[in-house]
Amino acid sequence: MQRSAYEDFFGVRSSLKAGGKEYQYFSIAELGKKLGKDITRLPYSIRVLLESVLRNVNEQEVTKDHVESFLTYNPADPADIEIPYTPARVLLQDFTGVPCVVDLAAMRSAMERMGGDPEKINPKLPVNLVIDHSVNTDFFGTSEAFKQNMDLEFHRNKERYEFLRWGQAALENFHVVPPASGICHQVNLEYLGKVVQTVTTPEGDVAYFDTLVGTDSHTTMINGLGILGWGVGGIEAEAAMLGQPIYMLAPPVVGVRLRGSLRAGITATDLVLRVTQMLREHGVVGKIVEFFGPGMGALTVPDRATLANMAPEYGATAGFFPPDKKTLEYMYATGRDEDLLELVETYTRAQGIFGDESNPEPEYQAVLDLDLATVEASIAGPKRPQDRISLQDVPKTLKTIYKAPIKERGYALQDGDLQKSALIKDPSGKEYELHQGDVVIASITSCTNTSNPSVLIGAGLVAKKAAERGLRVKPYVKTSFAPGSVVVTEYLEKAGLMPYLNQLGFNLVGYGCMTCIGNSGPLPEHIAQAVEKEDLVVGAVLSGNRNFEGRVNPHTKINFLASPPLCVAYAIAGTMHINLHEDAIGTDTDGKPVYMRDIWPSEEELARYVSKALDREAFKKSYGGIEKSNPRWNDIPLQATKVYPWNEESTYIQEPPFFVGMGLETQAISPIGNARVLVKVGDSITTDHISPAGSIAYDSPAGTYLAEKGVSRPDFNSYGSRRGNDRIMTRGTFANIRLRNQMAPGTEGSWTRHQPSGDQISIYEASQRYKTQQVPTIVLAGKDYGMGSSRDWAAKGVQLLGVQAVIAESFERIHRSNLVGMGVLPLQFKPGESAESLGLKGDEEYTITVDDGVQPKQEIRVSVRRPDGSTLEFGVICRIDSSVEVDYYRNGGILHTVLRRMVAESRA
């Protein structure tokens, strides 16, 4: 818990001077000397975590034993060492942030009902919420698109924004960056991140590492600046905000030794796609990746941030770069105070984590080597970020994927399907054909790339050269430009490149996470109708980090991640069936073929433009007073009532049922008996499959609910924007249009078979029927269940459907934690076993023999009764991973645990 003073239990408080001031700090080097441990060989990220545990010892939540246990950490073979980690701050985006604030408001209401003081419910850590996920690409291709999209954003999200304004007024330590300011991760990188934080205590000013957790999995981007941070579920973030340490196992750390430099024409996007593929193959789930080596000097902070951003895609908790001279140069260029820069260097050197070639190489669990010169131009897709394809191999790879079975991530097309096309007539009367594999969306978007001037200026130069040759984007391509901060458009305009992007249709559509989160907006109606009529496999190319099925747009079945310059090139080509290394992408005004090499900028040209991009004064101007920078946001009235006035008629904000009727006493853990399977799925089920963020289908349970509430179809908005209303989100759980529930074979979407009736009905309807019958339900899954975004509603919605346990072959880190945090039991098949190997079909009854004596990672027996009366018994591993998580599970969730404690303290 963050306090006004820190106690020096180990006698290691030291002091330093920087920026004309004296600071105290807790020296991990002195700790190592006192306890006989060589700190210099620990991974840098582990040292940062150690400092947090050391500084926060209070002999209550954090004890001296925790510190001493942590010092037994062996990088080569980490044991199961539990540590209580207290981040310096919390970062929220609005899709995941709104439900966090809803839960805080619900806890205030529950606190009042239980006789406590509701104003005790407040963030104890600094919290920044950046509104960046609510804007949609409804308008595009015109100079008015930005204003038109923002107008719609404020119209659609009025209730949500009024609610956040309540939070801004009522909650302490809660700060909001308004709409149209940028993407939270880029704002964090360019403005919020300090590398070193300070706090004033009675004993003096204390300096400590700037660390954070965020409710977006791409919080990891900040690691490129030398700040340790990662994504957690909203449930975990709320507990941290309320002063509860995050109890975790000290993570293994894998080192990636970089050497050499990228070849001419190769971008940071190409590098990250190679690293993502490499690390997925190695396996780094639940681990921190740390980059080091002689190649570090060849990477700018924006390059590093690109690599760090994609940590969730390669499966790591974080991809950490220790701070060094490049960090200081970037902080200066982006407008940070010079006294802070001096403190950063002085403090990180004193703590032994400033990147320097003279430092001894840390020890790691494993070390992978990458020669940057071997990186090739690539894209990734069409369904997962780790599926990298070299540029010259795209056409032949795509043809193979078309014919591959669906279970092998293919499309099961027949030879005759490959030639299908549609004749399109646009509103002006022009006709053209749309073919399999054509690109219908090309979007420069997402924090991953728009923080990096080199790839954005590269895109501007490609657009300039293409426009000058008379090339144009194909008429069926929906183009958009959604940068992560206002600074981006400023430097593109200053460089004279924005007019060329506009000329090709890449007009500014908004500052936010748009196409990458699924806010791509609808395709033009005549194109959408053609795709549906002929069932065409058409695609999107985006400079984002996620391309999971059903995420980007309901009409794009193939989705590829690419660098911004390649997004421009593919928009001009209009098809994925092109080898951009060898094939012409178009014809110029003289009728001559134009190749990508003809419009690709030289390294010298690119460097000349990039040198002007990081303008210190531009950053200071853009971020000065950012919290009050949007007049429309400022016009929303503030209401500072201590308890939120819930409105039963609201379709955006409702009090969730999690704490309604909750008592102070916990119930003993008991077996789950005679449960039915609600959902049975295969491998790589993402949180997008479980809780989609995109559009709400009119005929879905959520769409039916909204229609009954009188909401018109154009105002349905997205699941992401409706996360403050549990009634919509529960109906939207497992509502992804590409979900294949094996309980309802041959279907896509939110379908299941109720047992034992066999009725094929919606998953939501089945859940309600099981609840009426007082029958618990479970989920059966394959490998990597819950991969993708740190989406707490993927756990909340499952719990509200009545699911009591998920049995999977493996879990992604954040989702496993979220399940425990919502009182849902995560269970893992033993190695080599699966639903298929055990012959589980989903029509059985399941009894899980968990009880109040459950221990972390113990074996639990599962008994199965088949419809014919025969039985099966097998063991599973309980993925409650720590003793603290057992307590969370017993309480029904992490927030229930915290609330009960706070009510008791308030009454005392």
N, C-alpha and C positions, 0 to 999 in steps of 0.2 A: 504494500500500500504506500502510495506517495505521501510523505510526511513533511512537516516543516523543518525537521532536523533528522539527521542520520546518526545512529550510534556506532562508535568505533569499537566493535567487540574484539577485533584482532590487533588493535594498535597499529594500523597501517595508514592512518590519515596522513596525507602529505600535502605540500603546497607548491604552487607554481605562480609565475607572473606572466601576464599576457595582456596586450592592449592597455597598458597602464593600470591594471588591476591585479589584485592577488586572489587566487582561487584555491580552495582546498579540493582534494580528490582522494579517492580510495585506491591506493596503489596495489595493483595485482602483482607487480614485481616484488614488492615488499612482502606481500602475502606468501608468495612462493618461497622467498628466503626463510621466512619464519617457520613455514611448515615443510621445508625441504623438498620443494617441487620446482623443476625447471620449467618455468612458464614459457620460455622462449621457443620451445619446440611444439607448443600447442597451436592448432590452427587459429588464425586471427579471429574468426567468428566465435570460436569457443572462448577466447579471452574476453570478448565483448559480453558474452552471456555470463561469464564468471564475475565480471565487475558488477553486473546487475544484481546477482545473488548476494555478493559480498556487501554491497552498499545498502541493501534492503533488509539485512538481518534485524529482526526484532524479537526473536525467540518466541514468536507466535506462528504467523504464516510462514516465515522464513527463519530458519534456525542455523546456529553455528554448524550443526551436524550436516546440514545441506551443503555448506561451503566445503567442509572437510571431505565429504563424500564426493563432491564434484572434482576435487583435486586428485582423486584416484583415477580420473578419466584417462584411458589409454587410447590414443588416436588410432592405433593399428587394430585394436579389438575392443571397441567401446562396450562396457557392460551396461546393464539396465540401471542407470543412475537417474533417479528422479530429481528434477530441479524445479523450484518455484521461480518462474521468470516474470519479472515486472517490467513491461516496456515503459519507455519514457512518455509515449503518447499513443493515440489511436486515430486512424484515418478511416473515414467513411465516404462512400459514394451514395447517391440518393436512392438507387434501387434497393441496396442492402441497408442503407442508413435509415430510411423511413421505418422499416419494421423494427430496427433497434430502438428508435425513439418511441415508436408505438409500444414496445415492451416496457420501456422506462415509464411511460405514461400509465400503462396497465399496472405496473408495480406500485406506482403512487396510489392508484385507485385501490389496489389490494391492501396496501399499507394502511390507508385510511379505514377500510372496512375492518381490518384486524386490530384497530386501536392504536396504531403507531403514527408517527409524524411523517406525512408524505414528502415533506421537503428534505427528509434525510436521503431520499432517492435522488442522487446527483452524480454526474461523473466526477471521480476523484482524480482522474488524469486529464490533461488537455486533449480535447477531441475536436477535430476539424472535419466537417462534412462538406464535400464539394458536390454541387448539383450539376451532374454531367451526363446522366444516363437517360434523361427524360425527353430530349429533343429527337424528333423523327425526321427522316429524309422524305417528307411528303412532297416538297418542291425542290427542283433541281434544274440545273442548266440555264439559269437566268441570274441577273444581278440582284433580283429581288428575293432570291431563294432564302437567304439568311434571315431576313426580316419576316418573311412569310412563315418559315418554320418556327421562329421564336414566338410569333403571334399565336400559332396553334399550340405550341408548348404551354404557354401561360393559360390559354383557354382550357386545355385538357386537364391541366394539373393544378387548377385553382385550389381545390380542397387540400391536396398534398402540401402545396406551398404555404397555405394558411396554417396548416399543422406544424410545419417546420419553423415558421415564424413564432408559433407558440413555444416550441422548444428553445428557440434562440432567446426568448425573453424569460422563460421560466427556469431553465436549467443553467447551473453554473458550469464553467469550464467547457462550454459548448459553443463552437464558432462555425458559421456557415459562409461558404464561398458561393455566391449566387449563380444562377444560370448564365450561360454565354460567357463564362470566364475561362473555361478550359477543362481538360480531363484531369481527374484527381491525381493520377500518378505523375503527369507532367507538371502540374501545379506543385506537387510535392517535391519533385526533382528541382524545379527552377526557383522555388520560392520558400516552401515550408521547411524543407530539410536543412538542418544546421550542422550536422555531423557531431557537434558537441553542444549539449544543453547545459544550462546553469539554473540554479535555484538559490534564493536567499534564505538562509537559516539563521537562528540566533548565534551560531558559532561562526558565521561568515558565509560568503558565496561558495557554493559547491559546484564543481564541473563534473559532468558525467557523459557517457556515450548517448547520443541521440539514437534511440531505437524505437521501433513501433510495430504494431500489428494493424492490419486493415481488413475491412470486410469485403475486399475484392482480392481475388487470388493474385492479381498482377501488382499488388503492393510491393512485390519483390523487385520492381523496377528501381527502387531507391537504393538497392545494394550497389548499383553502378556508381553511386556517389560515396560509397564507403559507409553507408548507414545500414545496419542490420535490420531488416524488416521482412515480414511475410504475411500472407493472407490467412485469416482464420474465419470461421463462421461467425455470423452476427451474434450467435448465442455466446460464444467464447469472448468476443469483443465486448459485449455488454458486461460480462462478469469482470473483465479487466478494467473497464471504465468504472465499475463500482468498487474497485479496490481489491479484487480477488486476483492473486497471482495466477498465471497460467502454469499449471503443473504439467510438466512434459518430461519425457526421457531425453537425456543429453544426446543430441543427434550425432551419428557418424558423419564425418566430413570427407568428401572425395575431392582430391585436388586435380585441377586441369592445368597442365603446364603448357603455356602458349609460347611459341617461338616463330620467328620470321615475321612477315607482314603480308597483307592481302595484295593480290596482283591487281594491276590496273583494270578498272571496270567491274571489280567485285565489290559488293556492298556489304554493310553490316547485316542486312537482312539475309543475304546469302550465307554469311557466317553463322547467324543464329539458327538457321534451318539445318546446317551441318551439325552444329553442336547439339541441337535438339534430337536429331536422329542418333548421334553417337551416344548421348547419355541415356536415351531410352533403351538402346540396345544393351548398355552396361547395367542399367538398373540403379536409379538413385532415389526412388520413392522413400520418403521419410528421412532423407539425408540432406545436408547442406553441401553445395558445390562451391569450391573456393578456387578462384582463378589466380594464377601467379606465373612467374617466369619471364624471360627476356622479351617475349612478344607483347608484354603489357604496355610498353611504351608506344607501341604502334596503334593503340586503341584510345580514342578520345573518350571522355565521360559519356557523351551521347551513344557512342559505339558500345560501351560497357553497359549502359542502361538498357540498350536493345537486348543484349545477352541476358541481363538480370531479369528483365521483364518477362522473358519466356520461361522462367524456372518452372511454372506450373505445367508447361507443355513438355518439358523434359522430366517432369515428375518430382523435382527437388523441392525441399522446403524453401530454399533460397539459393541464389547464385551470387556469392559475395566477392566484391573487389575491395581490398583494404585501401584506405585513403592514401594518396601520394601527391606528388607535385601536380599531376594532371587534375586532381580533385581541387586543389587550391586555385589553379588557373581557371577552371570552370566556375567555381564559386565567385571569383572576382568578375568574370565576364558576365555572369547573370545577376550582378548587382548586390551581392552580399557585402556587409560591412567589413572594412579592412581589419577592425579589431577582432571580429569573429574569426577571420582567416588566421590571424596570429594565434588565437586561442586554439583553433583546430590543430595547427601544426604542433604547437607546444604540448598540448595535452596528448595527442595521439603518439607523439614521440616518447613522452614520459611513460605512457602505458605500453609502449613497444609494439604498436600496430601500424605505425606510419610506414608505408611501402618504401623500402630502400634496398638496393642490391646488396648492401653489406649485411642485411639481416640473415640469420641462419634460416634455411628452408624448413618450414614446419613439417611435422609428420602428419600423414593422412592415412585413412583406412585403405585407400588405393589412389594411384596417380595415373591419369590418362594424359597422353601427349598429343598435341595438335600443332602441326605446321600450318600456319595461316596461309602460306603460299599454295596449299593444296585445295583450298576452298573453291568450289565452282559456282557459277551462276545457277540458281535453282528456284523452284517454287515448291509448295507443299500442299498435298491434298490427295483426293478430293473430299476426304471425310475427317482426316486427323492431321494435326500440326506436325507430327513426327514422321509423316510419310513424304519424305523429300524426293523430288524428281529433278534430275539435272535438266537444264533447259532444252538441250537437244533431244532428250528422250521423251518429252511430253507427249507427242502424237502417238507413238507406238505404245507407251505405257497406258494412255487413256483407252486405246482400243482393247487392250488386255483387260482393263478394269471394267469396261462395258460388259464383257462377256462373263466375267467372274461371278460365281454364286454370291448371293446376298450375304451369306454367313462368312464369306471371305472378303467382305467390304466391297463387293462388286454390285452390278445392277442387273445381272441375269438377262441381258438383252440377246436376242437372236440375230442372225445375220441380216434378216430382212429389216430389223428395227434400225440398223445403223444408217440406213439411207433415208429415214423419215425426215420430212420437212413440212413447213407450213407457209402458205402464202399470206402475207400480212398487208393490210391496207391501213395506213395511218390516218389520223383525222384530217390531214390536208389532201388526202386522196392518193398519195404516193404508195406504190406497191414494192415490196421486196420479200425475199425469202428468209426464213429462219430455219436453221439446220441443227441437227444433233451436235452438241458440243460448242454451240455459239455462246458468246459472252453477252449476257444481258445486264449485268451490273459490273461496273468498274469503280472502285471507291478508294481514294486515298484517305485513310482514316486510322484511328486507334493510337493510343499512347505508345505502342511498340516502336513505331517509326516516326511519328510526327514530332518527337522530341529531338530528332537527329537532323540537323541542317544539311548534312551531306546528301542524304537520300531525297530530301524535299527539294533542295536546289537542283539535284540531279533530275528530278521529275520536271521541274520548271524548265530546265535546259532541253530536255527531250521534247517537251511541249513546244518550246520556241523553235527548235530546229524542224520539228514536224510541221508546224504551222507555216513556217517560211517555205517549206517544200510543197505546200498546198494540201497536206494530208488532213483528213477529218475523221472523227470518230464515227463508227457505223451507227446508222439511225436507230437501231434497236437496243443500243447500250445506254443504260441509265448511269450517268457519271455523277460523281460527287466528291467534294473536298471538305473534310471535317478535321481540321488540325486540333492539336491538344492544347494550344494556348494562343492568345491574341498576338504574341510576339512573332509567331510564324508568318502570319499574313503581312505583318509590318515589314519583315525582312525580305519576303518575296516581292512585295510592292517596291521596296527600296531598290532591290536588284533589277527591277523592270521585268520580272518573270510572271507576275500574276496575270497580266493581260493575255499571255499565251495559254495559260491554263484555262482561263475563262473562254478563250476562243475555241478550245477543244471541249468545252462543256464542264470542265472541272471547276465550277464556280463554288464559292464558299456557301456551304449549306448550314453550318452551325459549328460551335465550339463544344464538342462533346463526344462521348463514346456512342457512335451512331450505327453504321452498318455492322461493325464488329460485334456489337451486343445484340444485333437483330433488329435495330431500328433503321432498317434500310428503306422503310416505306413501301407502298405498293408499286409494283411494276405498272406502266401505262396499261390501261385496260385492254387495248387491242393486242398487246404482246402477251399479257397474262392469259387471255382467252385462247390465243393460238397455242401456247404451251400446254394448256389444259386439254384442248381439243385433240391434239396429236400426241399427248403424253410425252413431250420432248424432254430430253435430258440436257438442260441448258445450265449455264454456269455464272458464277460470280468470281471476280478477282479483286482481292482487297489487301491493303497493306496492314492487316490486323494480326491477331494472334490466335483467333479461334475460327474453326471452319467445321464444327460438328454438324451432324445431320439436323436439318430443320431449324438451324439457328439463324443463318444469315437472312434467308427469305424463303417463304413456303414454295416458291416456284423454281428455286435454283437447287438442283440435286447435286451438282458438282460445284465445289467451292474451293478456291485456291488462295493460299497466302503468298504474297509476292511483294517485292520492294516497290515503293512509289513509282520509280521510273518504268518498271515493268507493267504496273497498272495502266499507265498511259499507253505503252506499246500494245498491250492486249486489247485495250479499248479501240485503238486504231485498226488492229487486225480483225477484231470482232469474233475471233474463234480461238478455241484452245487447240485446234488441230493445225498447229503451225510450229515449226522448228525456228525459233527466233534467231538462232545462230546462222541459219542458211537461207530461210525463205523470206521473200519480200513481204513487208507488212502493208504495203500499199503502192499506189502509183502517184507520182508528182504531177504538177500542172503541165509538164512537157511530155507526159505519158511514159516516163522512165520509172522502172521499179525502184522502190526505196527500201533499204534494208535497215535493220536495227543498228548495225554498226555505223550507218550513215548519220544517224541522229543521236548517237550516244556521245556524251561529252567526254573530252579528254581529261586526264587527271589534273593537268595544269589549269585548264579552264574551270574545272570544278573547284579546285583549291582557291582560285582567284575570287570566285563568288562567295565561297564559304567563309573566307577570312573576314568578310564584311557582315556576316550573319549574327555573330555573338556580340551584339552592341550593348555594353553595360548600361548606358542611359536608357535604351529602349526597354530593357527588363525592369529597371527601376520605375520608369513611367507606367508600364503596363500593370505592375503589381502594387503600386502605391495606392493604398486605400481600396484594395480589391473587394473587401467585404461590403462596401457600400457603392460599388461601381455600377450596379444595374438599377436604374431609376424605377423600373417596373417592379422589381423586388422590394425596393424601399417603400413603395406605395402600399404594400400589403400591410394592413394594421397589425400591431403587436398586441397580444393578450397574454398577460402574465399570471393567469390563475394557477394556483399551486397544483390543482388536480384538473386534468383536461376534461372539458365538457363534451363527452361523447355524443354523437348525433346518430340516432338509429337509422336515419334516412340516407346517410352518407354511403356512397358506393366505393369510396377510396379508403376511408379511415374507420375502423371498427375496433372496439375493445376485444382482444383475442381471449379465448376461453381458458388459457393456460393457468391462470391464477384464480379463476372464479370458483368459489366453494372450497378453496384450499385451506387446510388447517395447519396448526403449528406442529403437530406430531406427524412423523413419517410412518409409513406402513412397511412391514417386513417384506422382503423380496420373496416371491412365491413362484412355483412352476407355471409355465404357460401350457395350458392343456387343451387338447382337441382343436388346435388351430387349423385354419384353412389357408391355402396359398392364394393370395390376391393377385400377385404378379410374379411371373417367372421369366427371366431374361438371360441373355448370353453375356459375352465379354464386352468390355469398353462401354458400359452404360454410363453416360455422363449425367451431371446434375442438370444439364439442359434437357435430357430425356425425362428426368424425374420431375423437374419443375421448370418448364420453359419460361423464357423471358420475353419472347416475341408476341406476335399478334394473337388475339383471342378469336377462335373460329366461332362463327355465328351459331352453328348447330351443336356446339360443345356444351357440357353442363355449365361452364362458366358463362358462355354466351347466352344460354337460355336464362340464367339467373339475371344477367344484366338487362336483357330484353324485358323480363318480368318487372324489373325495377324502373322501366321506362327510359332506359338509356338507348339512344339511337346508335345504329351500327357504326357510323363514322366516329362516334365518341367512345367506342369500346376501349381505345388505347391498348396498352400491352399488359401482359402478365407482370412484367417488371414494375410498371407504374402502379399496379394494383396490389402491391405487396403489403400495404397497410390494412388490407381487408382479408381476414382469414376465410371468409365465406366464399370468396372468389378463388383464393389460392388453394384451398382444399379441393375445390372442384377442378382446379387446374393441375393438380398433382398427377403425374404420369399422363399428361395431355399432349405431349409432343407428337406432332403429326407423323414422325418417322419412328416412333416407338413400336417395336415388335414384341408384344407380349405373347410368349409361347403358350399361355393359357387359352389364347384365342388364335390358333394358327391360321395363317393366310390373311390376317388383318394387319393394318398399320394404324397407329393412333391409340386412343384411350379405351381399349376394349379388353374384356376378360370373360371368363365363364364362371358363373356362380356354382359352387359345389354344395350339396350333391345334385342340384337340379339340372345343371348343365346349361342353364340359360345364358346366352351370349348377351351381355349388357355392358354399359359403361363401367369403368373401374370405380367411379364415384358412386354410381347406383348400387353396385355390388357391395361396396364398403358399408353403405347405409343399411342394406339388407342384413349383412353380417352383424352389424351393431344391434339391430332390432332383435336378432336371434341370439345376441350375447355370445357371439362366436369370435374369438380373437383371430387375427390374420398375420401372415408372415410374407416375406419376399424371398425368393430364391434367385441367385445371381451367379455370374461367372467371375472372370478376372477384372480387376481395376474398377470395381463398382464405385460409382460416385466420382469419377475423374472429372476434371474441368473446374468450373468456377466454384468459389467458396460460397455456395448458395445455401443459406440456412433454411430456406423454405423447402429445400429438398429433404430435410429432416423434419421440419415442423409439419409440412403437409402430410408426410407419411404417418406421423404420429396421430394427426387429426383424422386420418382415414381409418385409424384403429389398428395399424400395423404394430405389433409388439416386438418383432425380431426380424433381422435381415441375415440370411445365411448366404455367404458369398465365398468365392475362391480367394479373393483378395479385395482390399478396400483402398481407395485413395485416402491420403492422410486426413485432409480437412473433413471429408464427409464422415469418416469413422468417428471423429471427435464430435461432430455435430449430432450424430445419432445418439451417442451417449448423453450429450448435452440436452437432448429432448426426451431422455428416458426410454429410448428404443435400443434393444439389445443387439449389438453387432456380433455375429458368430462366423467363424471362418472354417471352411472345410479343411480337413487335414491334407498335407501335401500329397498330390497324386489322386485325390478324390474330388468329385464334383457331383452336381445333380445328375449329370448324364451317366457317370461311371456307377453311381448308386441306383440308377434306374428310376429316379424320381420324376414323375410326370406332372405333378401339381394337383392331382385329383385326390390326394391322400389326406389323412388327418395327422397332425404332428403334435407331439408332447415334448416339451423342452424342460429338462429337470434342473432348472436353475433355482437356487434357494438363497436364503439370507446369509449363508456362509460363503457365498461366491468369492473367489479370489482372482486377481488379475491373471489373465492368460491361462487359466486352468482349463482342463478338458471337461466338457459338458456332454451328457448323453442325450441323444434325440431319438425318440421312438416314433415309428411311422406305422400307421394302419391303412392298408390299401382298401379300395372298394370291395375286393373279393374276400376281405377278412384276413388275408395274410399280413404278416408284420415284418418290420426291418428295424434294426437299431444300429446307430453309428455315432461316433464321437466327433465333436467339433471343438475348436479352440475359442474360448471366450475372449473377444477383442476389447474387453474393458481392460485397459493397459496399465492402470495404476490404482493404488488404494484410494486416492482422492476421487477417481472416476467411479469406483464402487459406491462411494458416498453420494456422488451426483446421481447415479442410477437409482439408488435406494430412495432418494428424495423426489424422483420423478423428473430430474433435470438439473442443470447447473444453476439456472435462475431461481428455481424453487429453493435450492440450497442457500443461495445468497439472501433471498427474500426472508426466509425463516430466521436466518441469523440477524438480519437487520431489524426485523420486527422485535425480536427478543432484546436486542440492544436498545431499541427505541423505548421499549416498555420499562427497561431497567432503571 
